Amino acid sequence: MSLRKVVYLFVCLSAALFPMILGEEKKKIVLIYTTSIRALGELREIENSYMEHLTSYVRSLHKKVDTLKKYLCSVAHVNLDRLESRVQYVANPLNALGLLRRAHEDWPKWLSYIKDQEDVEKMDKLVAQMPNAVDMNEALMGLERIERFYDLKAFDMANGLVAGLQLDTRMTAPECLILADFMYNRSEYTRAAEWYRLTWNNLQLPLNPVAREFYRPNQEEVRKRFLISRLHEGSIDHINEYLAELSQDPAIPLVYLKPKPAATLIERGCRGDFPPRPMLVCRYNHTTTPFLRLAPLKEEEVSRDPLIWLYHDVLYDSEFEQLTVNLTRAEMVQGYTDNYTTTEKERIFYVNIFEGSGEKLDRDLVNRMADISGLLTGEHTQLGTVNYGLGSHFPEHGDYSDIKANPELVEEGDRLVTFLFYMTDVPLGGATIFPKINLTIQPKKGSALFWYNIHNDWEPHVLTRHAVCPTIEGNRWILTKSLMAYDQMFVKLCYK
């Protein structure tokens, strides 16, 4: 199968995710952790193993020290500094024999005993799996997104208060510093100054000796970076005021020296600022297929232009387990944003394509999509199973194609409809946003969104452009699938 065919097939399977995931064949594939909660769970498992081996190594060192002390006591070695003393010692044949035997037999054994570091070798293998610079950058981007999208205070975030939810974690001085440097490098100078000030304040807190020796940033360097951040947008004439800010209560936000950027439409939607939508229709759908007369679907009409429905209780815990329980990072593919219109791609999540083979789960999912849509859903599911990560989001996009720019993507017509199944609840963040119609849908486990991407004349419906808000707390899993227009030519009814 040609590369074009492979790319096209993958696009059809995961159209609701992004126009292209594959296509990195010429680049070295880098497995990272940040863009998937499942992958981050694997990293936590690696840390468990690392700490177990480190603890074992410490116990082993204590045991070795005790054994070596016993050996030194048994040898009763006297240090002979003068040449005459050493010559006199070995002139005794018994001393000479003992010296030769110890050097020939004991020293290699003790050296081997000291060098025996099985736990160190195992830890070395674990360190080889550590996050790389790309991972760290993705994590910092995720936290920056969370702060920016939800307009959070740096002080609250550092103290574990995120969007009204108090977490049982606080950020340390090194963590505040690395985020401050990240903001600074993005020319977010006021936000960087907030994090430098938090770093500086954290350094005033009592630290244990290990933290002070190994982790503590240089206090004067942090002070200097804070001032430089303020001077980037301020004036040197006010340097004394900036120095005074450094000692102020960090709970009081810094004043923006340049106008603060206005919130985007998507950021407003993620913050819950869209106006309330009028009540539409909630009903039991028992007409799309004959089967629904026995088991109607809970259908909520959330938009009439474009037509968008939300179905409740259409995916079950047992199905979620079957689809995800054995998935690992290595078995999933890194998902990216559209690479057709920009030179840089943004990592979004990890995705796995579930290609059913006729088993019960496969048949159930195929039939359920047919019940929802009344369309031809094929013999097998071919669903994209997606897991988002730390602060992961999806920028605004449409699931329809730009036919003129990418004719190879529409060999079977454009993407007619999108199914989006929510496999998990997301306590904070992770909403699906339709910014052009002021619609926000919060993920609810077992529910599914369904909408048409194109008009009756098959022209793109731009109001279906949507985005995903950054996930703050929770593990966002979704299933997604698109159906192509040509396959539905003789079954799709024109909607009004």
C-alpha positions in Angstrom: 0.0 0.0 0.0 1.4 3.4 -1.0 2.2 6.1 1.6 -0.6 8.2 0.3 -3.1 5.4 0.8 -1.8 4.8 4.4 -2.0 8.5 5.3 -5.5 8.7 3.7 -6.8 5.6 5.6 -5.5 6.9 8.9 -7.1 10.3 8.2 -10.5 8.6 7.6 -10.2 6.7 10.9 -9.1 9.7 13.0 -10.6 12.7 11.2 -12.1 14.1 14.4 -8.7 14.2 15.9 -6.5 15.9 13.3 -5.8 15.8 9.6 -2.7 13.8 9.9 -1.0 11.8 12.7 1.4 9.7 10.6 3.8 11.2 8.1 6.8 11.4 10.4 8.5 8.5 8.6 11.6 10.6 7.9 11.9 11.7 11.5 13.1 9.8 14.4 10.1 8.9 16.6 10.5 10.2 20.1 8.3 8.7 22.8 7.3 11.3 25.4 5.2 11.1 28.5 3.6 14.5 28.9 0.9 14.2 26.2 -0.9 11.2 27.8 -2.0 10.6 31.3 -1.6 6.8 30.6 2.0 7.5 29.6 2.6 9.6 32.7 1.3 6.7 34.8 4.0 4.6 33.2 6.6 7.1 34.2 5.3 7.0 37.8 5.7 3.2 37.7 9.3 3.7 36.5 9.9 6.1 39.4 8.5 3.4 41.8 11.1 0.9 40.5 13.9 3.5 40.6 13.2 4.3 44.3 13.0 0.6 45.2 16.4 0.0 43.7 17.8 3.2 45.3 16.5 2.0 48.7 18.0 -1.4 48.1 21.3 0.2 47.1 21.4 2.2 50.3 20.7 -1.0 52.4 23.5 -2.7 50.4 25.9 0.1 51.0 25.2 0.0 54.8 25.8 -3.8 54.7 29.0 -3.4 52.7 30.3 -0.7 55.1 29.7 -3.0 58.1 31.5 -5.9 56.3 34.4 -3.7 55.3 34.8 -2.4 58.8 35.0 -6.0 60.1 37.6 -6.8 57.5 39.7 -3.7 58.4 39.6 -4.7 62.0 40.7 -8.3 61.3 43.7 -7.1 59.2 44.9 -4.7 61.8 46.9 -2.9 59.2 49.5 -0.4 60.3 50.6 2.3 57.9 54.3 2.2 57.4 55.5 5.6 56.0 59.2 5.1 56.1 61.1 2.9 53.6 63.1 1.3 56.3 60.0 0.2 58.1 58.5 -1.3 55.0 61.7 -3.2 54.2 61.9 -4.5 57.8 58.3 -5.6 57.6 58.7 -7.7 54.4 62.0 -9.1 55.5 59.9 -11.3 57.8 59.0 -14.2 55.5 55.6 -14.7 57.2 54.8 -11.0 56.7 55.9 -11.2 53.1 53.7 -14.3 52.5 50.7 -12.6 54.1 51.2 -9.5 52.0 51.5 -11.5 48.8 48.4 -13.6 49.6 46.3 -10.6 50.5 47.3 -8.7 47.4 46.8 -11.8 45.2 43.5 -13.1 46.7 41.9 -10.6 49.0 42.2 -7.4 47.1 40.5 -8.5 43.9 37.7 -10.1 45.9 37.1 -7.0 48.0 37.3 -4.8 44.9 34.7 -7.0 43.1 32.6 -6.9 46.3 32.7 -3.1 46.3 32.0 -2.8 42.6 29.1 -5.2 42.7 26.3 -2.7 42.1 23.4 -4.6 40.7 20.9 -1.9 41.8 23.0 0.8 40.2 23.0 -1.1 36.9 19.2 -1.4 37.1 18.8 2.3 37.9 21.0 3.1 35.0 18.6 1.3 32.7 15.7 3.2 34.3 17.4 6.5 33.8 17.7 5.7 30.1 13.9 5.9 30.0 13.8 9.3 31.7 11.9 12.3 30.1 13.9 14.3 27.7 14.0 18.0 27.0 11.0 17.7 24.6 9.0 16.1 27.4 10.0 18.9 29.8 9.0 21.6 27.3 5.7 19.9 26.7 5.0 19.8 30.4 5.8 23.5 30.8 3.6 24.3 27.8 0.8 22.4 29.5 1.1 24.3 32.7 1.4 27.6 30.9 -1.8 26.8 29.0 -3.7 25.9 32.2 -2.7 29.3 33.7 -3.5 31.3 30.6 -6.7 29.6 29.4 -8.3 29.7 32.8 -6.8 33.0 33.9 -5.3 31.6 37.1 -3.1 33.3 39.6 0.4 32.1 39.8 0.3 32.2 43.6 -2.7 30.0 43.7 -1.2 27.5 41.2 2.0 27.3 43.2 0.0 26.5 46.3 -2.1 23.8 44.7 -5.3 25.9 44.2 -6.3 25.3 40.6 -9.6 26.7 39.3 -11.1 26.4 42.7 -9.8 22.9 43.4 -7.3 22.5 46.2 -4.7 19.8 45.3 -2.6 18.1 47.8 0.6 19.3 46.2 2.7 22.5 46.3 5.3 23.6 43.8 8.9 23.9 45.0 11.3 26.7 44.2 13.0 24.7 41.4 9.6 24.0 39.8 8.6 27.7 40.0 11.9 28.7 38.6 11.8 26.5 35.5 8.3 27.7 34.8 9.4 31.3 35.2 12.3 30.8 32.7 9.8 29.2 30.3 7.5 32.2 30.5 10.5 34.6 30.1 11.7 32.8 27.0 8.2 33.3 25.5 8.4 37.0 26.2 5.6 36.7 28.8 7.5 39.1 31.1 4.9 39.9 33.7 3.9 36.3 34.1 7.6 35.3 34.3 8.1 38.0 37.0 5.2 36.5 39.0 7.0 33.1 39.0 10.4 34.5 39.8 8.9 36.3 42.8 7.3 33.0 43.9 10.7 31.3 43.5 12.3 34.0 45.6 9.7 33.8 48.3 10.0 30.0 48.4 13.7 30.4 49.0 13.0 32.2 52.2 11.3 29.1 53.6 13.4 26.7 55.7 14.8 23.9 53.6 16.3 20.6 54.6 20.1 20.2 54.1 19.7 18.0 51.0 17.3 20.4 49.3 19.6 23.3 50.1 22.7 21.5 48.8 21.3 19.9 45.6 18.2 21.8 44.5 18.2 25.4 45.8 18.5 28.0 43.0 20.8 31.0 43.6 18.8 33.6 45.4 20.7 36.6 43.9 20.3 35.1 40.4 16.5 34.8 40.9 16.3 38.4 42.1 18.2 39.6 39.0 15.9 37.7 36.7 12.9 39.2 38.3 14.2 42.7 37.8 15.2 42.0 34.2 11.6 40.7 33.6 10.1 43.9 35.0 12.5 46.1 33.1 11.6 44.5 29.8 8.2 46.2 30.0 9.0 49.0 32.5 11.5 51.7 33.1 14.8 51.7 34.9 13.6 54.9 36.7 11.2 52.6 38.6 13.8 50.0 39.6 13.3 50.7 43.3 9.6 50.1 43.0 10.3 46.7 41.3 12.6 45.8 44.1 9.9 46.6 46.6 7.5 44.4 44.6 9.8 41.4 45.2 9.2 41.7 48.9 5.5 42.2 48.7 2.9 39.5 49.5 3.1 37.1 46.5 -0.7 36.6 46.8 -1.1 40.2 45.4 -0.7 40.0 41.6 1.9 42.2 39.9 0.6 45.1 37.9 0.9 44.6 34.1 3.3 47.3 32.8 1.8 46.7 29.3 -1.8 45.9 28.6 -2.7 42.4 29.4 -3.8 40.4 26.3 -7.5 40.1 26.0 -9.0 36.6 26.3 -9.6 34.8 23.1 -13.0 33.4 22.2 -11.9 29.9 23.0 -10.3 31.0 26.3 -13.6 32.6 27.3 -15.5 29.4 26.5 -13.1 27.3 28.6 -13.6 29.7 31.5 -17.4 29.3 31.3 -18.0 32.8 30.0 -20.3 31.9 27.1 -23.8 33.1 27.7 -26.4 30.4 28.7 -27.9 28.7 25.7 -31.7 28.4 25.5 -33.2 25.0 26.3 -33.6 22.9 23.1 -34.9 19.4 23.1 -34.3 16.3 25.3 -36.1 13.1 24.2 -35.9 9.4 23.8 -35.0 8.6 20.2 -36.8 5.4 19.1 -37.1 6.1 15.4 -33.6 6.1 13.8 -33.4 2.3 13.6 -36.0 -0.5 14.3 -33.8 -1.6 17.3 -34.4 1.7 19.1 -38.1 0.8 19.5 -36.9 -1.7 22.1 -34.0 0.4 23.6 -34.4 4.1 22.7 -31.4 6.5 23.0 -31.3 9.4 25.4 -30.9 12.2 22.9 -30.2 15.9 23.7 -30.3 18.4 20.9 -27.6 20.9 21.8 -27.6 22.9 18.6 -29.7 23.4 15.5 -27.3 25.3 13.4 -25.1 23.4 13.1 -27.0 20.2 14.0 -25.3 18.7 17.1 -26.7 16.0 19.4 -25.4 14.7 22.7 -26.3 11.1 23.5 -26.2 9.8 27.1 -25.3 6.4 28.4 -24.1 5.0 25.0 -20.7 3.7 26.2 -20.2 1.3 29.1 -17.4 0.8 31.7 -16.7 -2.8 30.4 -16.2 -1.4 26.9 -13.8 1.3 28.1 -11.8 -1.4 29.9 -11.6 -3.6 26.8 -10.5 -0.6 24.7 -7.8 0.8 27.0 -6.8 -1.7 29.8 -3.7 -3.1 28.0 -2.7 0.0 26.0 0.9 1.3 26.7 2.7 4.3 25.4 4.7 2.2 23.0 1.4 0.8 21.5 0.0 4.3 20.8 0.9 6.9 18.3 1.8 10.6 19.1 -1.0 12.8 17.8 -0.2 16.2 16.3 -2.0 19.2 15.0 -2.6 19.9 11.3 0.7 19.9 9.4 -0.7 21.1 6.1 -1.0 24.8 6.8 1.9 25.3 9.3 5.5 24.3 9.4 5.4 23.5 13.1 3.2 20.8 14.5 2.0 20.7 18.1 1.8 17.5 20.1 -1.7 16.9 21.4 -2.2 13.4 22.8 -1.6 9.7 22.2 -3.9 7.7 20.0 -4.5 4.1 19.2 -6.7 2.8 16.3 -9.1 0.1 17.4 -9.7 -2.0 14.4 -12.4 -4.5 15.3 -12.5 -8.0 13.8 -16.1 -8.9 14.3 -16.0 -9.7 18.0 -18.9 -8.6 20.3 -17.4 -5.3 21.2 -16.8 -4.5 17.6 -20.4 -5.4 16.6 -21.9 -3.5 19.5 -20.0 -0.3 18.6 -20.8 -0.5 14.9 -24.5 -1.0 15.7 -24.6 1.8 18.2 -23.1 4.3 15.8 -25.7 3.1 13.2 -28.5 3.7 15.8 -27.2 7.2 16.5 -26.8 8.3 12.9 -29.0 6.1 10.7 -26.0 5.9 8.4 -23.8 3.0 7.0 -21.1 2.5 9.7 -19.3 -0.4 8.0 -18.6 -3.9 9.2 -15.9 -2.9 11.7 -15.4 0.0 14.0 -11.9 1.5 13.3 -12.2 4.0 16.1 -9.5 6.3 17.3 -8.9 5.8 21.0 -7.3 9.0 22.4 -5.7 9.9 25.7 -4.9 13.5 26.6 -2.0 14.5 28.9 -0.8 17.3 31.1 -2.6 20.5 30.0 -3.3 19.0 26.6 -5.7 20.8 24.4 -6.6 20.8 20.7 -6.7 24.2 18.9 -9.7 25.3 16.9 -10.2 23.2 13.7 -12.8 21.7 11.5 -13.2 18.0 10.7 -14.0 18.8 7.0 -11.2 18.9 4.5 -9.7 21.6 2.3 -10.3 19.7 -1.0 -8.4 22.1 -3.2 -5.3 22.0 -1.0 -5.4 18.3 -0.2 -7.3 16.3 -3.0 -5.7 13.0 -1.8 -7.8 13.2 1.4 -11.1 13.1 -0.3 -11.1 10.0 -2.5 -14.3 9.0 -0.8 -15.7 12.5 -0.3 -15.4 14.8 2.6 -16.0 13.9 6.3 -19.7 13.9 6.5 -20.2 13.3 10.3 -18.2 13.0 13.5 -18.8 10.7 16.4 -17.1 11.8 19.7 -17.5 9.4 22.6 -16.4 10.5 26.1 -15.0 7.4 27.9 -14.2 9.2 31.2 -15.4 12.1 33.3 -13.1 15.1 33.5 -13.5 17.0 36.8 -11.8 20.2 35.6 -11.1 21.3 32.1 -11.1 19.2 28.9 -14.4 20.7 27.5 -15.2 20.6 23.8 -15.8 24.1 22.6 -17.6 25.3 19.5 -16.6 28.9 19.7 -18.6 30.2 16.7 -21.9 29.2 18.3 -20.8 29.8 22.0 -21.2 26.1 22.9 -19.3 24.3 25.6 -19.7 20.6 26.2 -18.1 19.1 29.4 -17.0 15.5 29.0 -19.4 13.1 30.8 -18.5 9.4 30.9 -20.6 7.3 28.6 -21.9 10.2 26.5 -21.3 10.9 22.8 -21.4 14.0 20.6 -22.6 13.6 17.0 -22.7 16.3 14.3 -22.6 16.9 10.5 -19.5 18.6 9.2 -20.9 19.7 5.8 -24.1 21.2 4.4 -26.5 19.3 2.2 -24.6 20.6 -0.8 -21.4 19.1 0.8 -19.8 22.5 1.4 -18.0 22.8 4.7 -20.1 24.0 7.7 -17.7 26.4 9.3 -19.8 26.7 12.5 -18.7 23.1 13.3 -15.1 24.3 13.9 -14.3 23.2 17.5 -11.5 23.0 20.0 -10.6 21.2 23.2 -9.8 23.1 26.4 -6.7 22.1 28.4 -7.3 19.3 30.9 -6.6 20.5 34.4 -7.6 17.5 36.5 -8.6 14.1 35.3 -7.8 11.5 32.7 -9.4 12.5 29.4 -10.2 9.5 27.2 -12.3 9.7 24.0 -13.3 7.6 21.0 -13.7 9.2 17.7 -14.7 8.3 14.2 -15.8 10.1 11.0 -17.9 8.7 8.1 -17.1 9.7 4.6 -19.7 11.4 2.4 -19.6 9.2 -0.7 -20.4 6.1 1.3 -23.7 7.7 2.5 -24.9 9.0 -0.8 -28.0 6.8 -1.0 -28.9 6.7 2.7 -28.3 10.2 4.1 -31.4 12.4 4.3 -31.1 16.1 3.7 -31.5 18.0 7.0 -33.3 21.2 7.3 
